[in-house]
Amino acid sequence: MFDLEDFRAETRAWLEENCPASMREPVRSEKDICWGGRNAEFKNDDQRLWLERMAEKGWTAPTWPEQYGGGGLSPEQAKVLREEMARINAREPLKSFGISMVGPAIIKWGSEELKQQHLPKICRGEIRWCQGYSEPGAGSDLAALQTKAEDKGDHYLINGQKIWTSYAHKADWIFCLVRTSWEGKKQEGITLILFDMETPGVEARPIRLISGASVFCETFFTDVKADKTQVVGEVNKGWTYAKYILTHEREMVSAIGGDASAVDALGVQSLDAVGADEQGRLDDPVLRADIARWEIDQLGFRLTLERAKDEAKAGEGVGHYSALLKYAGTELNKRRLELKVAAEGMGGLAWEGQAWKGGALAKEWLRSKANSIEGGTSEVQLGIIAKNVLGMK
Amino acid sequence: MATLVLDDEQKMLREAAMRFMAEKAPVAQLRALRDGEGDAFDAPTWAAMAEMGFPGALIPEEHGGAGFGHVAMGQIMEAGGRTLAASPLFATGVAGASAVMLAGSDAQKAELLPKIAAGELLCALAVDESVRHTGKAPATTAAPSGDGFAITGAKSNVADGSIAGLIVVSAATPDGATGLFLVEAGASGLEVEPVEMADSRATAILRFEATPARALGEVGQGAEALARLLDICNAHLAAELIGVAGKAFEDTLAYVQERRQFGVTIASFQAIQHRAAHLFGEIEQARSLVLAALSGLDEGVEGLPRLVSAAKAKAAAVADLATNEGVQLHGGVGMTDAFDIGLFMKRARPAAQLFGDERFHANRFASLSGY
């Protein structure tokens, strides 16, 4: 326990020394998020510096082994780091599907060669990853995927189409589910393979969304050659790895609802737009009640997130909670944005122009509708809880 | 951030309390009391609870208690909620003990706490003056009289008010402050009107006409103690509600996995799976809030009243949901007295109403949050 307090003191001092002041401001727009990658766009020098310093410490991936670029921290130490970062409102130095999704699967099942090739670059934010999962005919029924990988000796020849591939047009590499067998159960012919998005035959086309943004792509593969050494784990065992990655993805998506600094004070934040009565209460009692109930649910969710982490410290027991947290966190975020748009009135629905930040809130509100669809719909999560946690059949 | 996992001692106590309630204070005992001669609780079971140290769980060892703390007492309350244990534990071990500990003089603590811990002195807390908890200052008055005071007014919603030996009463002092006073059962000018509630528990309406009383601690410092006392009461009612919701859910889950229609169990239907999964998630999130509130009481965190209101509001909402869904998913048998699920519904509501329901606490939460 004493050692942990030493670690806290050291961490606090290091963060004070090394976290630039501008990296302690709340994230206000997409540009404030650092994604890294070959074509990384840094908003300013501070953002680059913060990534470099954290990567140097291994703290972009605090619990990964040091030999692969991680921080080698225990879960308890990682919690201290999170708490100390939260204390000064430090931003995440890097948002990375490499760290949150494919990395853990490579650590668990990848060959030594794959670990050495990919993990350090993920930690340093040098390679940006995307996830090739959903297909036009395989959404909630993901295991029905049809993208074909033919065995050509030293490589696979890949043909097919993915959809809803987040940021495929900006990613450097893809971790992709492909069908390597049509025999037996559909889950038993799936392989997880990695390849470069610059490989000939790969094409990513952004899809314009209701928010006006284009974060998802249709991704086409035409005779794409992928080296066999890039198969993660065993051929035809990809479904197991895919589910493991989805568990991590769910955690990441559910963290949307857990970002305390950004969301907790919805009631107070609404005072300007809604006004207050003589006693300082929001001047719309029904909205006030809706917001109070949301804030209470939000607090319960955030404490549950914390409790899940505390309980998981001993092992990796994230499976029990991940579907629940994904479901609850995303539904809360949707409710938050409905309430926020309601509180801002017509201002919350402005789309263009100088007033009301040029429609930023309306776009965020529409973006949030995808929260309960991506990474497994709310309905899929409820099904997982019912079957896997409650044993209903 | 509050501690959200139980330590080893708390885990052991939780298991012991679960076992005790299941064996010694099961739902069948509540039925027997309800259908029996009018006893509000089972005396041998209460004596056994005292043996286990339950009524003294919050009381320090120097005053004859076990000094387990609020997280631990919350586990006992939850265990009691799971079996609908009808006992004086809440009114005596939580409300009475906490009132004396918060406001009592050293002499009063030395006199009263050992008797409470031993289960010998039953208590009741008389605060409300209308059917709903309002949080307003009392209209009941305390006028100086001889060495003590004379209480005049009326109190309602007094849990265990008809069986308590000692009643803690909130009343306005002549200078307009709120004070806490002790009235003994059988005092002159005290009229007790028993009211049996939907959950078959004993409450009472109490009427005071110049009833002799003594001040609990310093007169005039009651408002702060009362606020803290109500936070403690609400945190433990929330813990009981988690027990009520949790067991109602488990019974319902077991039922839908057994009940067959169209040749399959009804648990195989997605319409039922999704409702059960949602309910499970809500209970777990309410549990986190209640744990945070209880450990906040032990550790003294900032913003505790706001946290307690969040916990009570969420626990009350979840207990409503769990018992409403429970009856619905049981179908026709859920409406029968033979099944326990209806009894859980009947306990969920009074436990939520006492000292403020979901709406009261959501409103208080908003005010304490600055909007």
Interface residues (C-beta under 8 A of the other chain):
Chain A: E83 A265 G267 V268 S270 L271 A276 Q279 G280 R281 L282 R288 A289 I291 A292 R293 E295 I296 D297 L299 G300 F301 L303 T304 E306 R307 D310 E311 L324 Y327 A328 E379 Q381 L382 G383 I385 A386 K387 V389 L390 G391 M392 K393
Chain B: M1 A2 L4 V5 L253 V256 Q257 T265 A267 S268 Q270 I272 Q273 H274 A276 A277 H278 F280 G281 E284 Q285 A286 R287 S288 L289 L291 A292 L307 A310 A313 K314 A317 R359 A362 N363 F365 A366 S367 S369 G370 Y371
